[in-house]
Amino acid sequence: MPASAGVLATVERMPDRPTDHAGRVRHWEGVYQRNAVEAVSWYQAEPAVSLALIEALGVPRSAPVVDVGGGASVLVDRLIGSGSTDVTVVDVSERALAAARARVGDDPRVDWIAADLFTWEPDRSYGLWHDRAVLHFAAGAEVDAYRAVLERAVGPGGAVILGTFGPDGPEYCSGLPVTRYDAAGLAALLGGGFEVVEERTEAHRTPSGATQSFVWLAARRRSS
Ligand SMILES: C[S@@+](CC[C@H](N)C(=O)[O-])C[C@H]1O[C@@H](n2cnc3c(N)ncnc32)[C@H](O)[C@@H]1O
């Protein structure tokens, strides 16, 4: 199935949309330099939907978890706090990772990787791939690159959680156009090798009081 299957709306590219690694680093480092981590629109004090879906998937505490584009999210704090022993946070912004690391401390259970998801080459397999609000920035060949990295990182039986802006969500985030998905679009992106476990919608309340519509998909990679 083509990467665009099930996609509800793709906004025209902005002329200055970063299309290479250096551009993405520049963009996201700038975002985290200009804004406090609690002030960005995607900030949430509690990653409630993520934790509920992790529970629904029955991910064991010992499973290696990767939070891709995790930024300064508190998901890593909550996972470690509830007994997870192996958490990796990947982000293109070293500044975002540093903010999270300053909170969590140098914990041997956490691996921090500054990398671009579209070129990252994971050297191990994860039991859970978690993405909140990163996939929707991918366009064209980046979506294919994203899926290739995911398939390399998640082996048979592994779990995947994807959270993106929904059909009536914003068309832009942090100055960049996004692709909005419904649950069928996310399932189509993963393809037939994954079994859908749960779908959710969420109205995310931003720090400035706006509401953003999110769609979530929890899935498991089939064994064959
Ligand atoms: C909207 S924020 C979401 C952050 C986090 N997942 C959360 O829920 O708080 C998007 C994050 O993805 C990161 N990001 C964007 N493009 C990326 C890429 N190509 N590779 C790795 N990280 C990326 C940004 O630096 C940023 O931290």
The ligand as an SDF file (V2000), in Angstrom:
LIG
                    3D

 27 29  0  0  0  0  0  0  0  0999 V2000
    5.7930   17.8320   18.6050 C   0  0  0  0  0  0  0  0  0  0  0  0
    7.2620   17.3410   19.3950 S   0  0  0  0  0  0  0  0  0  0  0  0
    6.7250   15.9550   20.3540 C   0  0  0  0  0  0  0  0  0  0  0  0
    7.6940   15.6250   21.4680 C   0  0  0  0  0  0  0  0  0  0  0  0
    7.2640   14.4340   22.3360 C   0  0  0  0  0  0  0  0  0  0  0  0
    7.0110   13.2480   21.5590 N   0  0  0  0  0  0  0  0  0  0  0  0
    6.0790   14.7780   23.1850 C   0  0  0  0  0  0  0  0  0  0  0  0
    5.0280   14.1830   23.0250 O   0  0  0  0  0  0  0  0  0  0  0  0
    6.2190   15.6480   24.0610 O   0  0  0  0  0  0  0  0  0  0  0  0
    8.1680   16.6140   18.0740 C   0  0  0  0  0  0  0  0  0  0  0  0
    9.5320   16.1040   18.4890 C   0  0  0  0  0  0  0  0  0  0  0  0
   10.0940   15.3530   17.4370 O   0  0  0  0  0  0  0  0  0  0  0  0
   11.4290   15.7230   17.2520 C   0  0  0  0  0  0  0  0  0  0  0  0
   11.7270   15.4690   15.8380 N   0  0  0  0  0  0  0  0  0  0  0  0
   11.1910   16.0760   14.7640 C   0  0  0  0  0  0  0  0  0  0  0  0
   11.6550   15.5400   13.6310 N   0  0  0  0  0  0  0  0  0  0  0  0
   12.4970   14.5510   13.9970 C   0  0  0  0  0  0  0  0  0  0  0  0
   13.2970   13.6280   13.2870 C   0  0  0  0  0  0  0  0  0  0  0  0
   13.3210   13.6150   11.9590 N   0  0  0  0  0  0  0  0  0  0  0  0
   14.0540   12.7630   13.9860 N   0  0  0  0  0  0  0  0  0  0  0  0
   14.0480   12.7590   15.3490 C   0  0  0  0  0  0  0  0  0  0  0  0
   13.3100   13.6190   16.0800 N   0  0  0  0  0  0  0  0  0  0  0  0
   12.5470   14.4990   15.4180 C   0  0  0  0  0  0  0  0  0  0  0  0
   11.5090   17.1790   17.6690 C   0  0  0  0  0  0  0  0  0  0  0  0
   12.7890   17.5930   18.0530 O   0  0  0  0  0  0  0  0  0  0  0  0
   10.5120   17.2000   18.8110 C   0  0  0  0  0  0  0  0  0  0  0  0
   11.1320   16.9280   20.0440 O   0  0  0  0  0  0  0  0  0  0  0  0
  1  2  1  0
  2  3  1  0
  2 10  1  0
  3  4  1  0
  4  5  1  0
  5  6  1  0
  5  7  1  0
  7  8  2  0
  7  9  1  0
 10 11  1  0
 11 12  1  0
 11 26  1  0
 12 13  1  0
 13 14  1  0
 13 24  1  0
 14 15  1  0
 14 23  1  0
 15 16  2  0
 16 17  1  0
 17 18  1  0
 17 23  2  0
 18 19  1  0
 18 20  2  0
 20 21  1  0
 21 22  2  0
 22 23  1  0
 24 25  1  0
 24 26  1  0
 26 27  1  0
M  CHG  2   2   1   9  -1
M  END
$$$$
